[in-house]
């Protein structure tokens, strides 16, 4: 249900292309390897390993994908942790759906390696 909402929201933006969806750590890592993307919208809650594990794996592999974490956890509890783990942005799920489009665009504009 959450992925559907994210997909529908991002589909409203003509400049954003949804490359794929994944529902687990293993699927995320396999999908990124098979279909490189500019921005990964990542939930911290995954059924096998967590989103922080994805961030750590991307950092260790020196992946160029920029990650926007979307989570139900308040920013004051997890945003800094995610940014330190390599995320380029953090957005609370309770926010306005239009903020998701703005955040994806902002993360996409961050220079590589920044």
Backbone torsions as a table, in degrees:
resi	resn	phi	psi	omega
1	UNK	NA	-43.2	179.6
2	UNK	-65.0	-45.4	179.6
3	UNK	-60.9	-37.7	178.6
4	UNK	-61.9	-44.3	179.0
5	UNK	-62.6	-41.8	178.1
6	UNK	-64.9	-46.4	-179.9
7	UNK	-59.3	-46.6	-178.7
8	UNK	-65.3	-40.1	178.7
9	UNK	-63.5	-48.5	-178.4
10	UNK	-68.8	-27.9	178.5
11	UNK	-65.3	-20.7	178.3
12	UNK	-72.1	-17.6	-178.5
13	UNK	-94.6	115.5	-176.4
14	UNK	-66.7	-18.5	-178.3
15	UNK	-94.6	3.6	-179.8
16	UNK	-115.9	125.8	178.6
17	UNK	-110.4	127.9	176.9
18	UNK	-86.2	117.6	-175.7
19	UNK	-86.5	-36.4	-176.0
20	UNK	-170.3	172.5	174.2
21	UNK	-133.3	152.0	177.8
22	UNK	-146.0	148.2	-176.0
23	UNK	-116.5	3.7	-179.7
24	UNK	-150.2	167.6	177.0
25	UNK	-55.4	-49.6	-178.1
26	UNK	-59.6	-42.7	179.0
27	UNK	-66.3	-40.7	178.8
28	UNK	-59.6	-50.5	-176.3
29	UNK	-64.8	-40.6	178.7
30	UNK	-66.9	-40.2	-178.9
31	UNK	-66.3	-43.5	179.4
32	UNK	-63.5	-37.1	178.3
33	UNK	-67.4	-36.8	-176.7
34	UNK	-85.5	-34.0	-176.0
35	UNK	-133.1	82.7	-179.6
36	UNK	-56.5	144.8	-179.8
37	UNK	-136.4	167.0	178.7
38	UNK	-83.1	-43.0	-175.9
39	UNK	-130.9	130.2	174.1
40	UNK	-104.8	122.8	173.7
41	UNK	-93.5	115.4	-168.8
42	UNK	-122.6	128.4	172.6
43	UNK	-87.2	143.3	177.0
44	UNK	-72.0	-26.8	-178.6
45	UNK	-93.6	109.3	174.7
46	UNK	-123.1	152.7	-173.9
47	UNK	-68.7	-25.3	-177.7
48	UNK	-104.8	-71.8	174.2
49	UNK	-110.7	164.7	-177.4
50	UNK	-89.0	171.9	178.1
51	UNK	-61.3	-32.1	177.0
52	UNK	-63.8	-33.3	175.5
53	UNK	-65.1	-38.8	176.5
54	UNK	-62.8	-47.3	179.8
55	UNK	-58.6	-44.0	179.6
56	UNK	-64.1	-41.8	179.0
57	UNK	-65.2	-40.1	178.7
58	UNK	-65.2	-41.4	179.2
59	UNK	-64.8	-45.3	-179.9
60	UNK	-62.8	-35.0	-179.6
61	UNK	-85.5	-0.6	-178.8
62	UNK	57.2	37.7	178.8
63	UNK	-64.0	145.1	179.2
64	UNK	-89.6	-3.6	-179.5
65	UNK	-67.1	137.0	178.0
66	UNK	-96.6	133.7	-172.1
67	UNK	-112.9	131.1	172.0
68	UNK	-109.3	115.3	178.4
69	UNK	-85.6	130.6	176.1
70	UNK	-119.0	120.1	-172.7
71	UNK	-144.9	157.3	174.9
72	UNK	-82.6	-14.2	-179.0
73	UNK	-74.2	139.0	-179.5
74	UNK	-60.0	147.1	-178.7
75	UNK	-55.7	-40.1	-176.2
76	UNK	-66.0	-15.9	179.5
77	UNK	-96.0	-33.8	-170.7
78	UNK	-127.3	-19.3	-173.8
79	UNK	-58.7	-50.0	-177.9
80	UNK	-63.1	-41.1	177.6
81	UNK	-58.8	-44.4	179.6
82	UNK	-67.0	-41.5	179.3
83	UNK	-64.2	-40.4	177.2
84	UNK	-65.5	-28.7	179.6
85	UNK	-82.3	-5.2	175.5
86	UNK	120.1	-6.4	177.5
87	UNK	-64.6	150.6	178.1
88	UNK	-101.1	-8.8	178.1
89	UNK	-163.9	162.4	-179.5
90	UNK	-142.8	131.5	-177.5
91	UNK	-136.1	132.9	178.1
92	UNK	-79.7	135.5	-179.2
93	UNK	-61.3	-23.9	-177.2
94	UNK	-77.2	-5.2	-177.7
95	UNK	-74.6	178.5	177.9
96	UNK	-66.9	131.2	178.7
97	UNK	-54.1	-32.3	178.5
98	UNK	-62.5	-26.9	178.0
99	UNK	-64.6	-29.1	178.8
100	UNK	-63.6	-44.8	178.6
101	UNK	-62.7	-45.5	178.9
102	UNK	-60.4	-43.1	-178.6
103	UNK	-66.8	-41.7	178.2
104	UNK	-61.9	-44.7	178.0
105	UNK	-61.0	-43.4	-179.4
106	UNK	-63.9	-44.9	179.6
107	UNK	-64.4	-38.7	179.2
108	UNK	-61.5	-29.2	-177.5
109	UNK	-83.0	-9.7	179.8
110	UNK	-67.1	128.8	-180.0
111	UNK	-60.8	146.5	178.2
112	UNK	-57.8	137.6	178.8
113	UNK	83.1	-3.3	-179.1
114	UNK	-85.0	NA	NA
